[in-house]
Structure formats: C-alpha cells, structure tokens
Amino acid sequence: MNDAAKSYKAFDARLKGIAKRKTRLERGYKSQVSKDGLIIFRPQKRAISPRISFRGLFYLIFGFFLFKGMIMAHLGSTIYAERVAALQEGTFIEQAGGFVMQPDRVTQAIATQLRPILKR
C-alpha cells in the first residue's frame, strides 16, 4: 500500500470516529473544564427508562374498561351476561376472552353512566 492510501485510510477512520462521537453527544452531553482550561464534552450516561410508561398503561386499562362499559350499555346487562357465558363455554381462547370480559363494578358503573347517552 502506498502512503496516499494509508493516509486516506487513517483520515477515513478519523472521520468515522468523529461522526460516531457526534451522534453520542446528540443524545446528551456533560461539559467539563480540564486543568489547562480546555473544555471537554463527554456523552452523558442516561438511566434506562421503562419501555411502557405508567400513564400509557393507565390509559390502556381505562380504555379497555370504557370499551367494556360501552358494550354493556349498548347490549344491556342480561344480553351481555349471556354472551359472556357463551364465551366461557367455548375453546380455550374464548374462555380467556370470557374471563376478561366478565362484568365487574367498574364496567357496570361506566355502563350506567353511558346508557342514557347511547339510548338517545
């Protein structure tokens, strides 16, 4: 390899290193002044955040109860109970769905609030 190719390879490696450092610094950095007065920027270590936020989980559960309440308000509690009982007699997946869709206090409270709105 000649000198030009070696220097090009070294220059290319240096450019890749600079680009890599720049992307790490874009995620957050911490500045520090060294003893000789030079300001050095280092990537900041971040704490690992949970993948699912508690707010998102709350909205998901609330939305599910709202969905169940809307179905119960639309069908009525007797027809809803009959359909859930039919689900509980089916296959394993249907039984799991029947277990999840069982009427509970929260669903019944939501259904009583939504029934006048849906029956207009």
trRosetta pair geometry for C-beta under 8 A, 3 or more apart (Angstrom, degrees):
i j d omega theta_ij theta_ji phi_ij phi_ji
1 5 4.8 -115 -171 84 97 129
1 6 5.6 114 127 -56 119 89
2 5 5.3 95 57 10 72 101
2 6 7.2 -136 101 -4 38 92
3 6 5.6 -57 -148 38 34 112
3 7 6.1 28 158 -16 69 107
4 7 6.0 -56 -145 39 28 105
4 8 6.2 30 154 -20 64 108
5 8 5.6 -53 -145 37 30 113
5 9 6.3 33 154 -21 64 105
6 9 5.7 -54 -149 35 30 111
6 10 6.4 27 153 -16 64 106
7 10 5.6 -53 -146 39 35 111
7 11 6.1 37 152 -21 66 106
8 11 5.6 -54 -145 38 31 112
8 12 6.2 33 155 -20 65 106
9 12 5.8 -52 -145 36 29 112
9 13 6.4 30 154 -19 62 105
10 13 5.7 -53 -148 36 31 112
10 14 6.4 33 152 -20 64 106
11 14 5.7 -54 -150 35 32 113
11 15 6.5 33 152 -19 65 104
12 15 5.7 -51 -148 35 32 112
12 16 6.5 34 153 -18 64 104
13 16 5.7 -53 -150 36 32 112
13 17 6.4 35 151 -20 64 106
14 17 5.6 -54 -149 36 33 114
14 18 6.4 33 153 -20 65 104
15 18 5.7 -52 -147 35 32 111
15 19 6.4 31 155 -18 65 106
16 19 5.7 -54 -147 38 32 111
16 20 6.3 33 154 -20 65 107
17 20 5.7 -54 -146 36 30 112
17 21 6.3 29 155 -17 65 106
18 21 5.8 -55 -147 38 31 110
18 22 6.3 34 153 -23 64 107
19 22 5.6 -53 -147 34 31 115
19 23 6.6 29 156 -18 64 102
20 23 6.0 -54 -151 34 31 107
20 24 6.6 28 151 -15 63 106
21 24 5.7 -57 -151 38 34 111
21 25 6.2 31 153 -18 67 108
21 43 7.8 -139 -156 -43 65 110
22 25 5.7 -57 -146 38 31 110
22 26 6.5 42 152 -31 64 101
23 26 5.6 -43 -150 21 35 118
23 27 7.5 36 153 -19 58 98
24 27 6.2 -55 -167 26 37 110
24 43 4.2 -56 150 -84 106 141
25 28 7.8 -128 -170 73 38 21
25 29 4.6 10 -149 -65 80 128
25 41 6.0 49 -129 135 127 123
25 43 5.8 -112 -81 -86 52 79
27 43 6.8 32 64 -152 102 105
27 44 7.5 -141 107 53 82 85
27 46 7.1 -93 150 -23 113 134
28 43 7.0 80 83 -164 66 65
28 44 4.0 -66 124 46 104 121
28 46 6.4 101 47 -64 145 109
29 41 4.7 16 168 -177 140 101
29 42 6.4 150 -159 76 85 33
29 43 5.8 -62 -104 -107 74 34
29 44 5.6 -168 -113 -21 13 92
30 41 7.3 152 73 -154 36 57
30 42 5.4 -25 61 65 88 88
30 43 7.8 22 16 116 82 13
30 44 4.8 111 -30 -85 95 91
31 39 5.8 -7 -170 -174 110 102
31 40 7.2 149 -156 78 58 42
31 41 5.3 -29 -98 -97 73 72
31 42 8.0 158 -95 19 25 70
32 39 7.4 148 75 -156 35 56
32 40 5.2 -27 67 65 88 92
32 41 7.9 160 20 -89 71 27
32 42 6.6 7 8 4 117 112
33 37 6.5 -19 -173 -142 104 34
33 38 7.3 151 -156 75 58 35
33 39 5.6 -32 -98 -98 70 65
33 40 7.6 157 -100 17 19 77
34 37 7.0 -40 71 31 74 18
34 38 4.7 -2 37 58 117 88
34 39 7.8 -152 5 -78 80 17
34 40 5.8 65 -39 -13 104 117
46 49 7.9 -41 153 -22 110 93
50 53 6.8 136 85 -88 105 41
50 54 8.0 61 73 -37 147 74
52 56 5.7 -124 -171 80 77 124
52 57 5.6 80 148 -56 115 102
53 56 4.4 95 60 6 87 103
53 57 6.9 -154 94 -4 47 85
54 57 5.5 -53 -147 39 35 113
54 58 6.2 41 152 -23 66 104
55 58 5.6 -52 -149 34 31 114
55 59 6.5 29 154 -16 64 105
56 59 5.8 -54 -147 38 31 109
56 60 6.3 35 153 -22 64 106
57 60 5.6 -52 -148 34 32 115
57 61 6.5 27 156 -14 65 105
58 61 6.0 -59 -148 39 29 105
58 62 6.0 26 155 -16 66 111
59 62 5.6 -55 -139 42 30 111
59 63 6.0 35 158 -23 65 108
60 63 5.8 -55 -147 36 25 112
60 64 6.5 27 153 -20 61 105
61 64 5.7 -52 -150 33 32 113
61 65 6.6 28 154 -13 65 104
62 65 5.9 -56 -149 39 33 107
62 66 6.2 34 151 -20 66 108
63 66 5.5 -53 -144 38 32 114
63 67 6.3 38 153 -23 64 103
64 67 5.6 -50 -150 33 31 115
64 68 6.5 30 152 -15 64 103
65 68 5.6 -51 -146 38 35 111
65 69 6.2 37 153 -21 65 107
65 106 5.1 -44 -153 130 136 122
65 107 5.9 -131 -157 -79 79 71
65 110 6.1 146 147 -20 91 154
66 69 5.6 -54 -145 38 31 114
66 70 6.4 33 154 -22 64 103
66 110 6.1 -144 -112 -164 49 150
67 70 5.9 -53 -148 33 29 110
67 71 6.6 26 154 -15 62 104
68 71 5.9 -56 -151 37 32 110
68 72 6.2 28 153 -16 67 109
68 101 6.4 -179 -120 -141 111 69
68 103 7.8 167 165 -108 118 56
68 107 4.5 -59 117 -121 119 120
68 110 7.5 90 83 68 80 137
69 72 5.7 -56 -143 40 31 109
69 73 6.1 31 157 -19 67 108
69 106 7.7 -89 -64 133 115 70
69 107 5.1 -159 -74 -153 73 59
69 108 7.8 -129 -115 -36 87 9
69 109 7.7 -51 -115 76 128 54
69 110 2.8 -57 -116 105 157 119
69 111 4.6 -145 -157 -55 73 65
69 113 7.7 1 174 50 136 94
69 114 5.7 118 141 10 104 138
70 73 5.7 -53 -141 38 30 110
70 74 6.2 28 158 -18 64 109
70 110 7.7 -53 -38 137 55 115
70 111 7.7 -151 -56 -101 15 71
70 114 5.9 -94 -99 151 59 164
70 118 7.2 140 -151 -74 74 143
71 74 5.8 -60 -147 38 28 109
71 75 6.1 6 164 -1 67 113
71 80 6.6 122 128 -116 91 116
72 75 6.4 -64 -134 49 25 96
72 76 7.7 -77 179 99 55 6
72 77 6.2 30 -171 -92 100 63
72 80 4.7 22 -117 -92 71 168
72 103 6.4 104 -107 -108 140 107
72 107 5.8 103 -6 160 152 103
72 108 7.0 -95 140 -96 158 48
72 110 7.7 98 54 84 121 91
72 111 3.9 -61 98 -96 113 141
73 110 7.5 -98 -39 122 119 73
73 111 4.2 -171 -60 -150 80 72
73 112 7.7 -147 -98 -43 100 18
73 114 4.1 -91 -63 92 171 105
73 115 4.3 -144 -149 -75 96 65
73 117 7.9 13 160 55 149 86
73 118 5.1 120 130 23 115 145
73 119 7.9 -123 165 -31 92 94
74 118 5.6 -101 -85 165 71 152
75 79 4.4 -127 165 88 103 117
75 80 4.7 130 86 -60 128 84
75 83 7.2 -53 -180 4 163 138
76 79 5.0 73 66 19 95 103
76 80 6.5 -166 86 -11 43 94
77 80 5.6 -58 -142 41 29 115
77 81 6.1 32 160 -22 66 107
77 103 6.8 51 -145 -104 92 162
77 108 7.3 35 -105 -119 124 95
77 111 7.2 118 -73 127 90 155
78 81 5.8 -54 -148 35 29 110
78 82 6.5 30 153 -19 63 105
79 82 5.6 -52 -149 35 34 114
79 83 6.4 32 154 -17 66 105
80 83 5.9 -58 -149 37 30 108
80 84 6.4 28 154 -17 65 107
80 103 6.5 89 120 -63 123 118
81 84 5.8 -54 -145 38 31 110
81 85 6.3 34 154 -21 65 106
81 103 6.5 -47 -84 -6 85 129
82 85 5.7 -55 -149 36 30 112
82 86 6.5 33 151 -20 64 104
83 86 5.5 -48 -148 34 35 114
83 87 6.6 39 150 -21 63 101
84 87 5.5 -50 -152 33 36 115
84 88 6.5 36 150 -22 65 104
84 98 5.2 124 -173 -148 68 81
84 101 5.3 -153 -113 105 105 104
84 102 6.0 123 -177 -98 145 49
84 103 7.1 -143 -8 -20 164 81
85 88 5.7 -53 -149 33 34 113
85 89 6.9 29 154 -17 63 104
85 98 7.4 102 -93 -152 12 128
86 89 6.1 -60 -155 34 34 108
86 90 7.1 45 148 -36 62 103
86 98 7.9 -164 76 -99 44 125
87 90 5.8 -51 -159 13 39 120
87 94 4.9 -147 -163 174 70 89
87 95 7.0 160 144 -90 74 28
87 97 5.4 -100 -176 93 134 99
87 98 3.3 171 105 -74 105 101
87 101 6.7 43 60 52 163 130
88 94 7.6 -145 -69 130 15 87
88 95 5.6 66 -143 -127 48 69
88 98 3.7 -162 -64 138 70 158
88 99 7.2 105 -104 -53 95 64
89 94 7.9 -38 69 116 43 126
89 95 7.9 145 -2 -86 8 87
90 93 7.8 -54 114 71 113 67
90 94 3.0 -16 84 86 130 152
90 95 6.3 -157 68 -45 72 68
90 98 7.4 148 31 -29 100 127
91 94 4.9 94 49 12 69 104
91 95 6.9 -124 101 -7 35 90
92 95 5.6 -53 -147 34 30 113
92 96 6.5 32 153 -19 63 102
93 96 5.7 -51 -151 34 33 112
93 97 6.5 33 149 -16 64 105
94 97 5.5 -52 -148 39 35 113
94 98 6.2 39 151 -22 66 104
95 98 5.5 -51 -146 36 32 114
95 99 6.4 37 152 -22 64 102
96 99 5.7 -50 -150 32 32 113
96 100 6.5 27 153 -14 64 106
97 100 5.8 -56 -146 39 32 108
97 101 5.9 15 160 -6 68 116
98 101 6.0 -64 -135 48 27 101
98 102 7.0 58 156 -58 60 79
99 102 6.2 -23 -164 -22 32 112
103 107 5.4 -134 -147 85 62 131
103 108 5.8 69 178 -58 107 96
104 107 5.1 91 51 14 70 104
104 108 6.9 -137 96 -5 32 93
105 108 5.8 -59 -144 40 29 109
105 109 6.2 29 158 -20 65 107
106 109 5.8 -55 -147 35 29 110
106 110 6.4 26 155 -15 64 107
107 110 5.8 -56 -148 39 31 109
107 111 6.1 32 153 -21 66 109
108 111 5.5 -53 -143 37 32 113
108 112 6.4 32 158 -20 65 103
109 112 6.0 -52 -148 33 30 108
109 113 6.7 25 153 -14 61 107
110 113 5.8 -61 -153 39 33 109
110 114 6.1 17 156 -10 69 115
111 114 5.9 -64 -137 46 29 103
111 115 6.0 48 161 -46 67 99
112 115 6.0 -32 -138 7 28 118
113 116 7.9 -66 177 28 30 96
113 117 7.8 11 139 -1 61 115
114 117 5.4 -67 -159 44 52 112
114 118 5.6 39 152 -17 86 112
115 118 6.1 -63 -139 43 27 103
115 119 5.9 10 169 -8 66 118
116 119 6.2 -65 -133 45 25 101
116 120 7.4 53 161 -55 57 85
117 120 6.6 -33 -171 -18 31 112
